[in-house]
C-alpha cells in the first residue's frame, strides 16, 4: 500500500474534530517528509484541515458549514505529558463549563505550574496562567472553581451578583471532602479569593471555615462590589 493510501485509510478511522500530527500516524522518521507532503495535499483537497504547523484535523460539517475542533483538542498536548496532567483549561472555557457565562472566546487560557509565552493555533490564541498548586486529575475541577472566584470581576456577559449566586450553588454541591480540598488549594491563592471562598462556604454550608478565616489579615478589606442581596454575610469576611 502506498503511503498516501495508508494515510487516507488511517484518517478515515479518526473521529471528526480529532487533531493529529504526522507522528500520530506511526511512520518512521525517514518517511516524515513524504507523510507531511501527503498531509498537505489532503489539506488542499479539503479532506482534512490544517490547524497549525504540523497539526491537522478531519473537519465536521453542519448546516452552518465546517465546525472547528473542540478547545480540548486544540490544546490537549499542553494539558498532559506521559500520562500525567500538566495543565487544565481555565478562563472563558472554565466559566462556560461552570455555567457562569455563555460567551465563547477565541482565547484559550491554560493553568499550568510552568507558564510559557502565548501562542497561536488557527483562530485561537493560547495564553497561560500560573497555577501554584500541583495539578492533578483529582483537583482540576476545584482549581477551575477557585480561578472563577479569583477572576470573578472579569467573567463576561454577566454580573458579579449573578456570578456570586452561581458559585454559591456550585459550592453547595461539593462534598465535605471536596470542601476540605478546595480550602487547602485556596491557601496558594490571593487573600481576596480566600475571603470570597470563605463567605460562599459560610453562606451555603451554614458554617464558618476557620482555616480560611485565620489565613486572612483581620484589618484587610476586599472590594469586590458584591451586593448584600447576593452575599448577605460579605461583611463577615471584610468583603465590600
MDAnalysis code that builds the backbone (N, CA, C; Angstrom):
import MDAnalysis as mda
import numpy as np

u = mda.Universe.empty(720, n_residues=240, atom_resindex=np.repeat(np.arange(240), 3), trajectory=True)
u.add_TopologyAttr("name", ["N", "CA", "C"] * 240)
u.add_TopologyAttr("resid", np.arange(1, 241))
u.add_TopologyAttr("resname", ["UNK", "UNK", "UNK", "UNK", "UNK", "UNK", "UNK", "UNK", "UNK", "UNK", "UNK", "UNK", "UNK", "UNK", "UNK", "UNK", "UNK", "UNK", "UNK", "UNK", "UNK", "UNK", "UNK", "UNK", "UNK", "UNK", "UNK", "UNK", "UNK", "UNK", "UNK", "UNK", "UNK", "UNK", "UNK", "UNK", "UNK", "UNK", "UNK", "UNK", "UNK", "UNK", "UNK", "UNK", "UNK", "UNK", "UNK", "UNK", "UNK", "UNK", "UNK", "UNK", "UNK", "UNK", "UNK", "UNK", "UNK", "UNK", "UNK", "UNK", "UNK", "UNK", "UNK", "UNK", "UNK", "UNK", "UNK", "UNK", "UNK", "UNK", "UNK", "UNK", "UNK", "UNK", "UNK", "UNK", "UNK", "UNK", "UNK", "UNK", "UNK", "UNK", "UNK", "UNK", "UNK", "UNK", "UNK", "UNK", "UNK", "UNK", "UNK", "UNK", "UNK", "UNK", "UNK", "UNK", "UNK", "UNK", "UNK", "UNK", "UNK", "UNK", "UNK", "UNK", "UNK", "UNK", "UNK", "UNK", "UNK", "UNK", "UNK", "UNK", "UNK", "UNK", "UNK", "UNK", "UNK", "UNK", "UNK", "UNK", "UNK", "UNK", "UNK", "UNK", "UNK", "UNK", "UNK", "UNK", "UNK", "UNK", "UNK", "UNK", "UNK", "UNK", "UNK", "UNK", "UNK", "UNK", "UNK", "UNK", "UNK", "UNK", "UNK", "UNK", "UNK", "UNK", "UNK", "UNK", "UNK", "UNK", "UNK", "UNK", "UNK", "UNK", "UNK", "UNK", "UNK", "UNK", "UNK", "UNK", "UNK", "UNK", "UNK", "UNK", "UNK", "UNK", "UNK", "UNK", "UNK", "UNK", "UNK", "UNK", "UNK", "UNK", "UNK", "UNK", "UNK", "UNK", "UNK", "UNK", "UNK", "UNK", "UNK", "UNK", "UNK", "UNK", "UNK", "UNK", "UNK", "UNK", "UNK", "UNK", "UNK", "UNK", "UNK", "UNK", "UNK", "UNK", "UNK", "UNK", "UNK", "UNK", "UNK", "UNK", "UNK", "UNK", "UNK", "UNK", "UNK", "UNK", "UNK", "UNK", "UNK", "UNK", "UNK", "UNK", "UNK", "UNK", "UNK", "UNK", "UNK", "UNK", "UNK", "UNK", "UNK", "UNK", "UNK", "UNK", "UNK", "UNK", "UNK", "UNK", "UNK", "UNK", "UNK", "UNK", "UNK", "UNK", "UNK", "UNK"])
u.atoms.positions = np.array([
    [0.844, -1.203, 0.000],
    [0.000, 0.000, 0.000],
    [0.880, 1.254, 0.000],
    [0.564, 2.212, -0.869],
    [1.319, 3.455, -0.929],
    [1.097, 4.265, 0.354],
    [2.071, 5.122, 0.643],
    [1.972, 5.954, 1.838],
    [0.691, 6.783, 1.819],
    [0.382, 7.366, 0.669],
    [-0.803, 8.218, 0.573],
    [-2.080, 7.424, 0.841],
    [-2.130, 6.186, 0.359],
    [-3.311, 5.350, 0.593],
    [-3.412, 4.964, 2.066],
    [-2.259, 4.652, 2.681],
    [-2.259, 4.276, 4.096],
    [-2.700, 5.458, 4.966],
    [-2.214, 6.659, 4.619],
    [-2.585, 7.854, 5.385],
    [-4.077, 8.120, 5.259],
    [-4.596, 8.030, 4.024],
    [-6.027, 8.261, 3.803],
    [-6.865, 7.265, 4.589],
    [-6.418, 6.002, 4.612],
    [-7.133, 4.959, 5.354],
    [-7.092, 5.236, 6.862],
    [-5.930, 5.684, 7.356],
    [-5.774, 5.987, 8.790],
    [-6.666, 7.149, 9.193],
    [-6.740, 8.167, 8.345],
    [-7.552, 9.342, 8.640],
    [-9.036, 8.992, 8.639],
    [-9.422, 8.103, 7.763],
    [-10.830, 7.679, 7.711],
    [-11.284, 7.090, 9.041],
    [-10.346, 6.493, 9.770],
    [-10.692, 5.845, 11.044],
    [-10.718, 6.827, 12.220],
    [-10.211, 8.031, 12.006],
    [-10.169, 9.024, 13.085],
    [-11.539, 9.683, 13.255],
    [-11.915, 10.001, 14.477],
    [-13.186, 10.726, 14.679],
    [-13.076, 12.152, 14.157],
    [-14.193, 12.718, 13.756],
    [-14.205, 14.088, 13.259],
    [-13.842, 15.046, 14.392],
    [-13.017, 16.036, 14.047],
    [-12.594, 17.018, 15.041],
    [-11.353, 16.619, 15.815],
    [-10.859, 15.393, 15.586],
    [-9.674, 14.910, 16.305],
    [-8.421, 15.517, 15.681],
    [-7.596, 16.149, 16.493],
    [-6.380, 16.781, 15.989],
    [-5.217, 15.787, 16.083],
    [-4.455, 15.708, 14.999],
    [-3.338, 14.763, 14.949],
    [-2.156, 15.395, 14.227],
    [-0.999, 14.788, 14.390],
    [0.205, 15.203, 13.669],
    [0.734, 14.000, 12.910],
    [1.756, 14.197, 12.106],
    [2.312, 13.070, 11.347],
    [2.813, 11.978, 12.281],
    [3.297, 12.385, 13.471],
    [3.838, 11.403, 14.419],
    [2.767, 10.426, 14.894],
    [1.507, 10.877, 14.916],
    [0.411, 10.015, 15.380],
    [0.083, 8.905, 14.391],
    [0.594, 9.024, 13.159],
    [0.268, 8.038, 12.130],
    [1.211, 6.846, 12.133],
    [2.265, 6.922, 12.939],
    [3.121, 5.748, 13.145],
    [4.168, 5.484, 12.088],
    [4.513, 6.474, 11.274],
    [5.546, 6.271, 10.261],
    [6.934, 6.494, 10.851],
    [7.956, 5.797, 10.352],
    [9.323, 6.041, 10.820],
    [9.796, 7.428, 10.402],
    [10.840, 7.909, 11.059],
    [11.351, 9.261, 10.827],
    [11.757, 9.476, 9.371],
    [12.328, 8.438, 8.731],
    [12.803, 8.613, 7.355],
    [11.658, 8.796, 6.345],
    [10.414, 8.609, 6.796],
    [9.253, 8.814, 5.926],
    [8.557, 10.148, 6.203],
    [9.116, 10.915, 7.131],
    [8.453, 12.139, 7.596],
    [8.139, 13.106, 6.458],
    [9.087, 13.347, 5.594],
    [8.881, 14.305, 4.514],
    [7.752, 13.878, 3.588],
    [7.713, 12.596, 3.247],
    [6.673, 12.081, 2.353],
    [5.298, 12.169, 3.017],
    [5.257, 11.884, 4.316],
    [3.988, 11.943, 5.053],
    [3.465, 13.375, 5.104],
    [4.353, 14.318, 5.407],
    [3.947, 15.721, 5.501],
    [3.433, 16.225, 4.156],
    [4.092, 15.833, 3.065],
    [3.637, 16.234, 1.729],
    [2.245, 15.678, 1.448],
    [2.038, 14.425, 1.836],
    [0.738, 13.789, 1.618],
    [-0.348, 14.488, 2.444],
    [-0.033, 14.836, 3.687],
    [-0.991, 15.535, 4.545],
    [-1.329, 16.915, 3.981],
    [-0.331, 17.590, 3.464],
    [-0.579, 18.913, 2.876],
    [-1.475, 18.812, 1.645],
    [-1.294, 17.736, 0.851],
    [-2.159, 17.540, -0.320],
    [-3.605, 17.286, 0.117],
    [-3.764, 16.492, 1.169],
    [-5.111, 16.220, 1.681],
    [-5.752, 17.496, 2.239],
    [-4.914, 18.361, 2.798],
    [-5.398, 19.629, 3.336],
    [-5.892, 20.536, 2.206],
    [-5.144, 20.579, 1.129],
    [-5.533, 21.382, -0.034],
    [-6.839, 20.856, -0.637],
    [-6.996, 19.519, -0.635],
    [-8.195, 18.914, -1.218],
    [-9.438, 19.130, -0.348],
    [-9.220, 19.462, 0.943],
    [-10.335, 19.694, 1.852],
    [-10.724, 18.482, 2.684],
    [-10.053, 17.351, 2.468],
    [-10.393, 16.158, 3.255],
    [-10.013, 16.352, 4.715],
    [-8.908, 17.055, 4.949],
    [-8.518, 17.434, 6.303],
    [-8.251, 18.929, 6.316],
    [-8.182, 19.505, 7.503],
    [-7.849, 20.923, 7.633],
    [-6.585, 21.073, 8.472],
    [-5.825, 22.103, 8.171],
    [-4.598, 22.368, 8.911],
    [-4.888, 23.377, 10.009],
    [-4.603, 23.010, 11.252],
    [-4.816, 23.915, 12.383],
    [-3.624, 24.833, 12.565],
    [-2.448, 24.248, 12.581],
    [-1.197, 24.975, 12.760],
    [-0.097, 24.118, 12.152],
    [1.106, 24.571, 12.215],
    [2.216, 23.824, 11.623],
    [2.284, 22.414, 12.207],
    [2.132, 21.416, 11.320],
    [2.244, 20.021, 11.737],
    [1.021, 19.456, 12.420],
    [-0.075, 20.243, 12.510],
    [-1.281, 19.774, 13.194],
    [-2.483, 19.866, 12.260],
    [-3.226, 18.757, 12.171],
    [-4.349, 18.660, 11.241],
    [-5.556, 18.052, 11.951],
    [-6.728, 18.185, 11.321],
    [-7.914, 17.517, 11.844],
    [-8.896, 17.238, 10.718],
    [-9.734, 16.232, 10.948],
    [-10.781, 15.908, 9.985],
    [-11.996, 16.739, 10.350],
    [-12.411, 17.645, 9.466],
    [-13.488, 18.579, 9.831],
    [-14.855, 17.916, 9.947],
    [-15.639, 18.464, 10.863],
    [-17.037, 18.060, 10.995],
    [-17.888, 19.169, 10.399],
    [-18.877, 18.804, 9.610],
    [-19.695, 19.820, 8.959],
    [-21.106, 19.843, 9.533],
    [-21.722, 21.014, 9.461],
    [-23.112, 21.189, 9.874],
    [-23.807, 22.037, 8.809],
    [-25.052, 22.374, 9.050],
    [-25.778, 23.209, 8.097],
    [-25.158, 24.602, 8.000],
    [-24.332, 24.940, 8.998],
    [-23.676, 26.250, 9.007],
    [-22.271, 26.189, 8.421],
    [-21.864, 25.009, 7.977],
    [-20.535, 24.861, 7.389],
    [-19.621, 24.020, 8.261],
    [-18.311, 24.157, 8.052],
    [-17.314, 23.368, 8.773],
    [-17.187, 23.850, 10.221],
    [-17.197, 22.914, 11.158],
    [-17.082, 23.248, 12.575],
    [-15.631, 23.167, 13.031],
    [-15.196, 24.063, 13.889],
    [-13.831, 23.983, 14.416],
    [-13.724, 22.843, 15.428],
    [-12.527, 22.344, 15.687],
    [-12.361, 21.315, 16.711],
    [-12.623, 21.890, 18.095],
    [-12.851, 21.027, 19.074],
    [-13.086, 21.489, 20.444],
    [-11.817, 22.130, 21.001],
    [-12.006, 22.984, 21.987],
    [-10.843, 23.628, 22.613],
    [-9.905, 22.594, 23.220],
    [-10.478, 21.533, 23.784],
    [-9.632, 20.484, 24.361],
    [-8.719, 19.884, 23.299],
    [-9.271, 19.579, 22.126],
    [-8.465, 19.011, 21.047],
    [-7.349, 19.964, 20.628],
    [-7.653, 21.250, 20.596],
    [-6.673, 22.246, 20.161],
    [-5.455, 22.276, 21.077],
    [-5.667, 22.056, 22.375],
    [-4.570, 22.227, 23.346],
    [-4.227, 20.958, 24.123],
    [-4.742, 19.803, 23.711],
    [-4.584, 18.587, 24.519],
    [-3.120, 18.237, 24.792],
    [-2.233, 18.567, 23.847],
    [-0.806, 18.263, 24.053],
    [-0.182, 19.160, 25.111],
    [-0.872, 20.249, 25.472],
    [-0.369, 21.164, 26.500],
    [-0.954, 20.858, 27.881],
    [-1.855, 19.867, 27.936],
    [-2.541, 19.541, 29.189],
    [-2.038, 18.253, 29.834],
    [-1.303, 17.474, 29.083],
    [-0.865, 16.176, 29.599],
    [0.463, 15.772, 28.963],
    [1.296, 15.126, 29.740],
    [2.575, 14.633, 29.234],
    [2.890, 13.293, 29.877],
    [3.096, 12.291, 29.045],
    [3.393, 10.928, 29.520],
    [2.350, 10.428, 30.521],
    [1.086, 10.724, 30.233],
    [0.000, 10.254, 31.085],
    [-0.225, 11.068, 32.339],
    [0.561, 12.119, 32.544],
    [0.423, 12.958, 33.739],
    [-0.178, 14.311, 33.367],
    [-1.146, 14.763, 34.155],
    [-1.774, 16.062, 33.911],
    [-0.773, 17.178, 34.196],
    [-0.595, 18.076, 33.224],
    [0.326, 19.199, 33.392],
    [-0.389, 20.550, 33.293],
    [-1.655, 20.529, 32.906],
    [-2.398, 21.776, 32.763],
    [-3.884, 21.507, 32.626],
    [-4.664, 22.580, 32.641],
    [-6.113, 22.458, 32.514],
    [-6.655, 23.728, 31.882],
    [-7.786, 23.598, 31.195],
    [-8.404, 24.762, 30.565],
    [-9.124, 25.587, 31.627],
    [-8.779, 26.852, 31.702],
    [-9.410, 27.761, 32.651],
    [-9.953, 28.960, 31.873],
    [-10.175, 30.087, 32.520],
    [-10.674, 31.257, 31.815],
    [-12.051, 31.038, 31.216],
    [-12.281, 31.583, 30.013],
    [-13.597, 31.517, 29.374],
    [-14.112, 30.084, 29.269],
    [-13.233, 29.147, 28.927],
    [-13.649, 27.754, 28.788],
    [-14.204, 27.200, 30.089],
    [-13.546, 27.515, 31.209],
    [-13.999, 27.038, 32.518],
    [-15.279, 27.763, 32.949],
    [-15.359, 29.070, 32.688],
    [-16.553, 29.819, 33.066],
    [-17.782, 29.264, 32.343],
    [-17.582, 28.913, 31.079],
    [-18.667, 28.331, 30.293],
    [-19.068, 26.970, 30.850],
    [-18.074, 26.168, 31.183],
    [-18.313, 24.823, 31.740],
    [-19.045, 24.897, 33.075],
    [-18.739, 25.905, 33.871],
    [-19.339, 26.062, 35.197],
    [-20.702, 26.753, 35.154],
    [-21.129, 27.149, 33.969],
    [-22.429, 27.810, 33.844],
    [-22.412, 29.260, 34.279],
    [-21.234, 29.871, 34.256],
    [-21.104, 31.261, 34.682],
    [-21.311, 32.241, 33.526],
    [-21.122, 31.759, 32.306],
    [-21.323, 32.582, 31.116],
    [-21.622, 31.683, 29.931],
    [-22.248, 32.251, 28.926],
    [-22.487, 31.506, 27.684],
    [-21.560, 32.006, 26.584],
    [-20.759, 33.006, 26.910],
    [-19.881, 33.597, 25.904],
    [-18.718, 32.661, 25.584],
    [-18.403, 32.558, 24.300],
    [-17.295, 31.727, 23.827],
    [-16.203, 32.656, 23.308],
    [-14.961, 32.309, 23.576],
    [-13.848, 33.163, 23.180],
    [-12.857, 32.396, 22.307],
    [-12.135, 33.141, 21.472],
    [-11.057, 32.558, 20.675],
    [-9.747, 32.508, 21.452],
    [-9.789, 32.965, 22.697],
    [-8.624, 32.852, 23.578],
    [-8.827, 31.664, 24.512],
    [-7.876, 30.762, 24.502],
    [-7.917, 29.608, 25.406],
    [-6.866, 29.830, 26.481],
    [-7.316, 29.875, 27.736],
    [-6.374, 30.030, 28.849],
    [-6.104, 28.675, 29.486],
    [-4.844, 28.438, 29.785],
    [-4.432, 27.166, 30.386],
    [-3.721, 27.434, 31.703],
    [-4.171, 26.790, 32.767],
    [-3.499, 26.880, 34.050],
    [-2.368, 25.864, 34.091],
    [-1.174, 26.310, 34.412],
    [-0.001, 25.417, 34.464],
    [0.944, 25.867, 35.569],
    [1.747, 24.943, 36.078],
    [2.755, 25.300, 37.070],
    [3.871, 26.118, 36.423],
    [4.221, 25.746, 35.202],
    [5.248, 26.471, 34.465],
    [4.599, 27.115, 33.238],
    [4.545, 28.416, 33.234],
    [3.904, 29.105, 32.113],
    [4.908, 29.301, 30.981],
    [4.407, 29.634, 29.816],
    [5.236, 29.869, 28.639],
    [4.604, 30.999, 27.849],
    [5.310, 31.558, 26.880],
    [4.730, 32.661, 26.091],
    [3.460, 32.223, 25.365],
    [2.573, 33.170, 25.126],
    [1.341, 32.890, 24.397],
    [1.670, 32.446, 22.978],
    [0.768, 31.678, 22.380],
    [0.986, 31.195, 21.022],
    [-0.328, 31.158, 20.267],
    [-0.240, 30.988, 18.952],
    [-1.421, 30.945, 18.097],
    [-1.566, 29.558, 17.482],
    [-2.806, 29.066, 17.426],
    [-3.125, 27.842, 16.707],
    [-4.432, 28.080, 15.963],
    [-4.341, 28.222, 14.657],
    [-5.534, 28.521, 13.886],
    [-6.153, 29.827, 14.341],
    [-7.448, 29.801, 14.655],
    [-8.148, 31.019, 15.081],
    [-7.942, 31.306, 16.564],
    [-7.244, 30.408, 17.251],
    [-7.137, 30.523, 18.708],
    [-5.823, 31.148, 19.168],
    [-5.946, 32.020, 20.164],
    [-4.776, 32.484, 20.902],
    [-4.736, 31.681, 22.198],
    [-3.610, 31.103, 22.499],
    [-3.467, 30.284, 23.706],
    [-2.575, 31.021, 24.700],
    [-3.132, 31.320, 25.868],
    [-2.410, 32.037, 26.919],
    [-2.309, 31.149, 28.153],
    [-1.365, 31.471, 29.016],
    [-1.096, 30.620, 30.178],
    [-1.216, 31.413, 31.476],
    [-1.793, 30.758, 32.481],
    [-1.991, 31.361, 33.795],
    [-1.219, 30.525, 34.819],
    [-0.452, 31.185, 35.659],
    [0.346, 30.492, 36.667],
    [-0.546, 29.843, 37.719],
    [-0.358, 28.551, 37.934],
    [-1.051, 27.822, 38.997],
    [0.007, 27.338, 39.991],
    [-0.109, 27.802, 41.242],
    [0.909, 27.486, 42.249],
    [0.711, 26.109, 42.874],
    [-0.499, 25.574, 42.821],
    [-0.744, 24.233, 43.354],
    [-0.284, 23.173, 42.357],
    [0.083, 22.007, 42.868],
    [0.314, 20.876, 41.979],
    [-1.012, 20.540, 41.298],
    [-0.942, 20.230, 40.011],
    [-2.153, 19.952, 39.236],
    [-2.319, 18.447, 39.091],
    [-3.490, 17.944, 39.489],
    [-3.775, 16.517, 39.391],
    [-5.165, 16.329, 38.772],
    [-5.440, 15.119, 38.325],
    [-6.765, 14.829, 37.782],
    [-7.841, 15.065, 38.834],
    [-7.491, 14.834, 40.092],
    [-8.466, 14.934, 41.175],
    [-8.802, 16.378, 41.546],
    [-7.863, 17.318, 41.323],
    [-8.138, 18.678, 41.800],
    [-8.448, 19.699, 40.703],
    [-8.397, 19.277, 39.431],
    [-8.618, 20.214, 38.327],
    [-9.977, 20.917, 38.433],
    [-11.033, 20.165, 38.744],
    [-12.368, 20.775, 38.819],
    [-12.431, 21.834, 39.921],
    [-11.712, 21.606, 41.015],
    [-11.699, 22.572, 42.118],
    [-10.847, 23.792, 41.779],
    [-9.766, 23.578, 41.047],
    [-8.934, 24.702, 40.621],
    [-9.705, 25.626, 39.684],
    [-10.563, 25.054, 38.849],
    [-11.387, 25.871, 37.954],
    [-12.346, 26.753, 38.757],
    [-12.903, 26.202, 39.820],
    [-13.798, 26.992, 40.685],
    [-13.024, 28.130, 41.343],
    [-11.841, 27.820, 41.851],
    [-11.017, 28.847, 42.500],
    [-10.597, 29.932, 41.512],
    [-10.291, 29.544, 40.284],
    [-9.939, 30.536, 39.270],
    [-11.119, 31.458, 38.978],
    [-12.317, 30.882, 38.932],
    [-13.523, 31.693, 38.687],
    [-13.749, 32.670, 39.838],
    [-13.505, 32.214, 41.071],
    [-13.636, 33.098, 42.235],
    [-12.586, 34.212, 42.165],
    [-11.369, 33.827, 41.821],
    [-10.269, 34.805, 41.749],
    [-10.543, 35.888, 40.712],
    [-11.066, 35.486, 39.558],
    [-11.271, 36.431, 38.461],
    [-12.745, 36.769, 38.259],
    [-13.508, 36.767, 39.342],
    [-14.951, 36.968, 39.254],
    [-15.313, 38.294, 38.571],
    [-14.466, 39.312, 38.710],
    [-14.751, 40.609, 38.100],
    [-14.632, 40.584, 36.580],
    [-13.952, 39.588, 36.034],
    [-13.690, 39.573, 34.587],
    [-14.564, 38.572, 33.830],
    [-15.454, 37.862, 34.526],
    [-16.316, 36.891, 33.846],
    [-17.265, 37.663, 32.930],
    [-17.282, 37.356, 31.633],
    [-18.040, 38.171, 30.676],
    [-19.524, 37.838, 30.611],
    [-20.278, 38.798, 30.087],
    [-21.693, 38.609, 29.772],
    [-22.526, 38.206, 30.994],
    [-22.199, 38.779, 32.148],
    [-22.944, 38.503, 33.372],
    [-22.670, 39.625, 34.360],
    [-23.220, 39.519, 35.563],
    [-22.925, 40.490, 36.622],
    [-22.200, 39.773, 37.753],
    [-21.524, 40.544, 38.584],
    [-20.819, 39.943, 39.725],
    [-21.818, 39.270, 40.664],
    [-22.979, 39.879, 40.842],
    [-24.001, 39.266, 41.701],
    [-24.442, 37.909, 41.153],
    [-24.699, 37.848, 39.856],
    [-25.116, 36.575, 39.261],
    [-24.018, 35.520, 39.351],
    [-22.775, 35.954, 39.155],
    [-21.643, 35.024, 39.274],
    [-21.535, 34.514, 40.705],
    [-21.751, 35.397, 41.666],
    [-21.697, 35.012, 43.085],
    [-22.761, 33.957, 43.398],
    [-23.973, 34.183, 42.920],
    [-25.068, 33.230, 43.170],
    [-24.780, 31.875, 42.524],
    [-24.241, 31.909, 41.325],
    [-23.929, 30.655, 40.634],
    [-22.805, 29.906, 41.352],
    [-21.785, 30.624, 41.783],
    [-20.680, 29.993, 42.512],
    [-21.158, 29.416, 43.839],
    [-22.091, 30.095, 44.474],
    [-22.651, 29.582, 45.725],
    [-23.371, 28.258, 45.496],
    [-24.095, 28.169, 44.388],
    [-24.796, 26.924, 44.050],
    [-23.797, 25.795, 43.772],
    [-22.684, 26.138, 43.152],
    [-21.642, 25.141, 42.866],
    [-21.011, 24.655, 44.165],
    [-20.658, 25.606, 45.039],
    [-20.042, 25.268, 46.334],
    [-20.975, 24.377, 47.157],
    [-22.262, 24.674, 47.097],
    [-23.253, 23.935, 47.894],
    [-23.289, 22.455, 47.512],
    [-22.931, 22.125, 46.282],
    [-22.979, 20.737, 45.811],
    [-21.701, 19.943, 46.122],
    [-20.680, 20.637, 46.631],
    [-19.429, 19.949, 46.939],
    [-19.579, 19.071, 48.178],
    [-18.849, 17.974, 48.177],
    [-18.855, 17.088, 49.339],
    [-17.971, 17.675, 50.442],
    [-18.061, 17.107, 51.627],
    [-17.221, 17.566, 52.740],
    [-15.743, 17.422, 52.391],
    [-15.395, 16.315, 51.742],
    [-14.009, 16.086, 51.334],
    [-13.566, 17.137, 50.322],
    [-14.439, 17.466, 49.373],
    [-14.096, 18.473, 48.360],
    [-13.954, 19.859, 48.974],
    [-14.771, 20.154, 49.975],
    [-14.639, 21.439, 50.679],
    [-13.274, 21.516, 51.364],
    [-12.898, 20.441, 52.030],
    [-11.586, 20.411, 52.693],
    [-10.463, 20.604, 51.680],
    [-10.605, 19.963, 50.508],
    [-9.568, 20.046, 49.483],
    [-9.492, 21.439, 48.875],
    [-10.657, 22.042, 48.586],
    [-10.640, 23.358, 47.946],
    [-10.105, 24.423, 48.903],
    [-10.347, 24.254, 50.194],
    [-9.810, 25.190, 51.187],
    [-8.285, 25.105, 51.212],
    [-7.745, 23.888, 51.170],
    [-6.282, 23.720, 51.152],
    [-5.677, 24.305, 49.886],
    [-6.329, 24.090, 48.762],
    [-5.840, 24.646, 47.499],
    [-5.889, 26.166, 47.513],
    [-6.901, 26.720, 48.176],
    [-7.079, 28.174, 48.219],
    [-5.954, 28.886, 48.954],
    [-5.205, 28.169, 49.768],
    [-4.116, 28.790, 50.521],
    [-3.033, 29.359, 49.606],
    [-2.980, 28.900, 48.376],
    [-1.993, 29.418, 47.429],
    [-2.607, 30.441, 46.471],
    [-3.818, 30.902, 46.787],
    [-4.477, 31.939, 46.012],
    [-4.425, 33.256, 46.781],
    [-4.690, 34.390, 46.129],
    [-4.669, 35.693, 46.819],
    [-5.703, 35.762, 47.948],
    [-5.480, 36.647, 48.917],
    [-6.397, 36.778, 50.059],
    [-7.847, 37.045, 49.662],
    [-8.075, 37.861, 48.637],
    [-9.444, 38.174, 48.229],
    [-10.176, 36.916, 47.773],
    [-9.450, 36.008, 47.132],
    [-10.042, 34.731, 46.703],
    [-10.431, 33.901, 47.917],
    [-9.542, 33.856, 48.903],
    [-9.818, 33.091, 50.125],
    [-11.001, 33.683, 50.888],
    [-11.069, 35.012, 50.909],
    [-12.177, 35.680, 51.617],
    [-13.514, 35.354, 50.950],
    [-13.567, 35.439, 49.635],
    [-14.823, 35.159, 48.932],
    [-15.189, 33.682, 49.049],
    [-14.209, 32.805, 48.957],
    [-14.491, 31.373, 49.149],
    [-15.057, 31.142, 50.538],
    [-14.450, 31.784, 51.543],
    [-14.936, 31.635, 52.911],
    [-16.379, 32.091, 53.057],
    [-16.711, 33.219, 52.433],
    [-18.080, 33.736, 52.503],
    [-19.063, 32.809, 51.789],
    [-18.641, 32.260, 50.648],
    [-19.502, 31.345, 49.899],
    [-19.756, 30.060, 50.676],
    [-18.705, 29.542, 51.316],
    [-18.859, 28.329, 52.126],
    [-19.760, 28.599, 53.320],
    [-19.533, 29.740, 53.991],
    [-20.346, 30.081, 55.169],
    [-21.823, 30.201, 54.797],
    [-22.100, 30.863, 53.677],
    [-23.491, 31.085, 53.270],
    [-24.164, 29.795, 52.809],
    [-23.433, 28.961, 52.070],
    [-24.051, 27.749, 51.513],
    [-24.043, 26.578, 52.488],
    [-23.028, 26.521, 53.364],
    [-22.896, 25.402, 54.300],
    [-23.324, 25.747, 55.726],
    [-23.636, 27.030, 55.973],
    [-24.044, 27.495, 57.305],
    [-22.963, 27.260, 58.365],
    [-21.708, 27.362, 57.917],
    [-20.603, 27.187, 58.862],
    [-19.417, 28.028, 58.410],
    [-18.697, 28.590, 59.369],
    [-17.554, 29.440, 59.058],
    [-16.292, 28.586, 59.059],
    [-15.516, 28.660, 57.949],
    [-14.292, 27.869, 57.842],
    [-13.150, 28.596, 58.552],
    [-12.690, 28.019, 59.652],
    [-11.667, 28.664, 60.478],
    [-10.322, 28.740, 59.775],
    [-9.995, 27.750, 58.954],
    [-8.711, 27.747, 58.250],
    [-8.607, 28.952, 57.313],
    [-9.685, 29.221, 56.599],
    [-9.701, 30.376, 55.702],
    [-9.677, 31.672, 56.503],
    [-10.458, 31.731, 57.568],
    [-10.547, 32.941, 58.389],
    [-9.184, 33.304, 58.977],
    [-8.466, 32.297, 59.504],
    [-7.159, 32.540, 60.126],
    [-6.091, 32.926, 59.110],
    [-6.333, 32.598, 57.825],
    [-5.330, 32.911, 56.800],
    [-5.397, 34.366, 56.349],
    [-6.428, 35.099, 56.809],
    [-6.655, 36.466, 56.353],
    [-6.240, 37.496, 57.402],
    [-5.762, 38.622, 56.917],
    [-5.454, 39.744, 57.796],
    [-6.782, 40.366, 58.240],
    [-7.052, 40.417, 59.545],
    [-8.362, 40.893, 60.026],
    [-8.663, 42.350, 59.693],
    [-7.657, 43.135, 59.311],
    [-7.923, 44.547, 59.003],
    [-7.949, 44.822, 57.496],
    [-7.672, 43.802, 56.691],
    [-7.700, 43.995, 55.237],
    [-9.141, 43.979, 54.731],
    [-9.409, 44.827, 53.733],
    [-10.726, 44.884, 53.115],
    [-10.611, 44.455, 51.654],
    [-11.664, 43.807, 51.139],
    [-11.627, 43.281, 49.769],
    [-12.804, 43.859, 48.981],
    [-12.483, 44.752, 48.056],
    [-13.527, 45.443, 47.297],
    [-13.907, 44.627, 46.062],
    [-15.024, 43.938, 46.143],
    [-15.479, 43.087, 45.047],
    [-16.802, 43.564, 44.450],
    [-17.406, 44.550, 45.064],
    [-18.668, 45.134, 44.555],
    [-19.802, 44.107, 44.464],
    [-19.888, 43.257, 45.477],
    [-20.984, 42.283, 45.545],
    [-22.064, 42.850, 46.462],
    [-23.303, 42.813, 46.047],
    [-24.385, 43.380, 46.845],
    [-24.715, 42.498, 48.048],
    [-25.356, 43.100, 49.033],
    [-25.772, 42.343, 50.217],
    [-26.869, 41.336, 49.869],
    [-27.590, 41.604, 48.812],
    [-28.636, 40.669, 48.382],
    [-28.011, 39.358, 47.909],
    [-26.922, 39.475, 47.152],
    [-26.253, 38.283, 46.623],
    [-25.419, 37.589, 47.687],
    [-24.828, 38.372, 48.614],
    [-23.949, 37.795, 49.632],
    [-24.165, 38.525, 50.957],
    [-25.218, 38.159, 51.691],
    [-25.577, 38.865, 52.926],
    [-24.488, 38.861, 53.996],
    [-23.648, 37.844, 53.976],
    [-22.609, 37.699, 55.006],
    [-21.261, 38.268, 54.570],
    [-21.244, 39.085, 53.530],
    [-19.980, 39.615, 52.988],
    [-19.151, 40.322, 54.055],
    [-19.814, 41.088, 54.950],
    [-19.076, 41.853, 55.956],
    [-18.319, 40.945, 56.937],
    [-18.782, 39.714, 57.105],
    [-18.078, 38.769, 57.993],
    [-16.677, 38.464, 57.483],
    [-16.459, 38.706, 56.166],
    [-15.181, 38.391, 55.535],
    [-14.524, 39.656, 54.966],
    [-14.971, 40.809, 55.469],
    [-14.405, 42.104, 55.065],
    [-14.517, 42.343, 53.553],
    [-15.579, 41.804, 52.962],
    [-15.828, 41.987, 51.534],
    [-16.756, 43.179, 51.340],
    [-16.355, 44.088, 50.499],
    [-17.159, 45.292, 50.226],
    [-17.807, 45.192, 48.838],
])
